[in-house]
Amino acid sequence: MAMKKAVAAALLCLFSLSLPWSNAQGAPNYREALAKSILFFQGQRSGRLPRDQIITWRSDSALHDGSLAGVDLTGGYYDAGDNVKFNFPMAFTTTMLSWGALEYGGKMGPQLLNSTRVAIRWATDYLLKCANARPGKLFVGVGDPNVDHHCWERPEDMDTVRSVLFVSPSNPGSDVAGETAAALAAASLVFRTTDRAYSKLLLATAQKVMQFAIQYRGAYSDSLGSEVCPFYCSYSGYKDELLWGSAWLFRATRKVVYLNFLNSLGANDATDIFSWDDKFAGARVLLSRMALVNNDKNFEAFRQQAEDFMCRVLPHSPYSSTQYTPAGLIYKLSGSNLQYVASITFLLTTYAKYMTVARHTFTCGNVVITPKTIRVVARRQVNYILGDNPLKMSYMVGYGANYPRRIHHRGSSLPAMASHPQSMGCNGGFQFLYTSNPNPNLLIGAIVGGPNQYDAFSDDRNDYSHTEPATYINGAMVGPLAYFAKN
């Protein structure tokens, strides 16, 4: 017990470092930011918390999730600043954390790589429950978002209905199933050398869920309606998740059946975005690894599609369809724009890595693109998030001297259980939502939605589009932070 406390104290010391951002004086402290970006996931945990929990203002919550369906669905993560578990974005978060560990684990160092594995396993333990609890069903979420969003209460106090959502052969969800399969397959690779039995369970379950996604076609938002929309609708359809899921299963198994399937999809849609909803670009970069790193000509089409995406994103490309703020931040949509910045930046660093290994360049029109071309754009995005911007604002909570203090997050904005053990109920917390006081609990490492298209930002708890953190922002940013920590 004393040893565990000593380790926890040492980790807290590491995570509590706060060095100001710098540009002319030196690069940001990417390793500090990486450590904090991983720690953030502890603040999003649902279920019974472990004894080595570092974010101690959180306590056990949602210990009966799944009981309305007679199953155990405890665990997993709350997606953002609310108290709902949406499996679609949670699975994407897990896939991205796993991809980051696979590509950049060697740059993280043993301690942070282990912390990343812990964050992944907190999600995959839950996703395994969702996939194996009932034959013929894939559980895809817990909680009623329409009710939850009318309350402002700590997860520890939740008294709202914990609805249980699932897809089935008669109410399909190829998108959420494909993403769940991707998450489990990617994670199986992460644990392949450290826990072979767990890795095999993850992979076997991934194959089962992928078969479900393929056999019973349909969008989960069509099956579940207002229980997932407009929160996490499958706007891009489900073909991208079928491509993404089969790509990850091919990487994990090397079975030709998955290669044949993804080639049969005709998934040739051009894109300039990558997110929890739209996976086309991610799948193409993932598959392009075979062309560049393995020199397999069977994957040339995916390399070309990946480079088409790069040409649509890079700022000096004649084919660019991507807006940038005056200070150089990728700008896609007004709602939580940094989620797109983080996900696209992951693809930039990863493709630059593959190009470097292959000594490869390509062109966008008459513009030659080298690995350095891409790295410069990716580094600009990361540095901007960490404070190299007109406002000198770090958009990661707890990093640097100037960061958001009033984030749109229930647990962070309400008094902790230790100082206020009495339940506040559904409406008791609104006084804290509307106050101008800083949040009492620091959600270290949380990356918020970020500035608008003009580089402006208001630290306003009510402005959820800009001040709400989300697991899928951090899940995508871990990889680039690890990349630049060693580059």
TAQUI-V539274 format. One record per backbone hydrogen bond with DSSP energy under -1.0 kcal/mol. NH is the residue of the N-H (numbers start at 1). CO is the residue of the C=O. Records with the same first field share a line. If there is no record, write none. Layout:
BEGIN
NH->CO / CO
END
This chain:
BEGIN
5->1
6->2
7->3
8->4
9->5
10->6
11->7
12->8
13->9
14->10
15->11
16->12
17->14
30->28
33->29
34->30
35->31
36->32
37->33
38->34
39->35
40->36
41->38
42->39
43->40
46->76
47->61
53->50
56->54
58->55
61->47
65->62
67->64
69->66
70->67
71->66
73->65
78->44
79->84
85->142
87->140
90->86
91->87
92->88
93->89
94->90
95->91
96->92
97->93
98->94
99->95
100->96
101->97
102->98
103->99
104->100
105->101
107->104
113->109
114->110
115->111
116->112
117->113
118->114
119->115
120->116
121->117
122->118
124->120
125->121
127->123
128->124
129->125
130->126
131->127
132->128
133->129
137->134
138->167
139->130
140->165
142->85
143->163
144->161
148->144
149->145
150->147
151->148
152->426
157->154
163->161
165->141
167->138
168->171
174->218
177->173
178->174
179->175
180->176
181->177
182->178
183->179
184->180
185->181
186->182
187->183
188->184
189->185
190->186
191->187
195->191
199->195
200->196
201->197
202->198
203->199
204->200
205->201
206->202
207->203
208->204
209->205
210->206
211->207
212->208
213->209
214->210
215->211
216->212
223->219
224->220
225->221
227->224
228->225
229->225
232->228
235->233
237->234
242->238
243->239
244->240
245->241
246->242
247->243
248->244
249->245
250->246
251->247
252->248
253->249
254->250
258->255
259->255
260->256
261->257
262->258
263->259
264->260
268->266
275->278
283->279
284->280
285->281
286->282
287->283
288->284
290->287
292->288
293->289
294->289
296->290
299->296
300->297
303->299
304->300
305->301
306->302
307->303
308->304
309->305
310->306
311->307
312->308
314->310
317->314
320->317
321->312
325->329
328->325
331->323
336->465
338->449
339->336
340->337
341->337
342->338
343->339
344->340
345->341
346->342
347->343
348->344
349->345
350->346
351->347
352->348
353->349
354->350
355->351
356->352
357->353
358->354
360->355
362->369
364->367
367->364
369->362
374->370
375->371
376->372
377->373
378->374
379->375
380->376
381->377
382->378
383->379
384->380
385->381
386->382
387->384
388->383
389->387
392->389
394->402
395->385
397->446
399->396
408->467
409->407
410->81
413->409
414->410
420->416
430->427
432->429
433->429
434->430
439->405
441->412
444->442
445->397
446->443
448->395
450->466
452->456
455->452
460->458
463->460
464->462
466->463
467->463
468->464
471->79
473->470
474->470
475->471
477->473
478->474
481->477
482->478
483->479
484->480
485->481
END
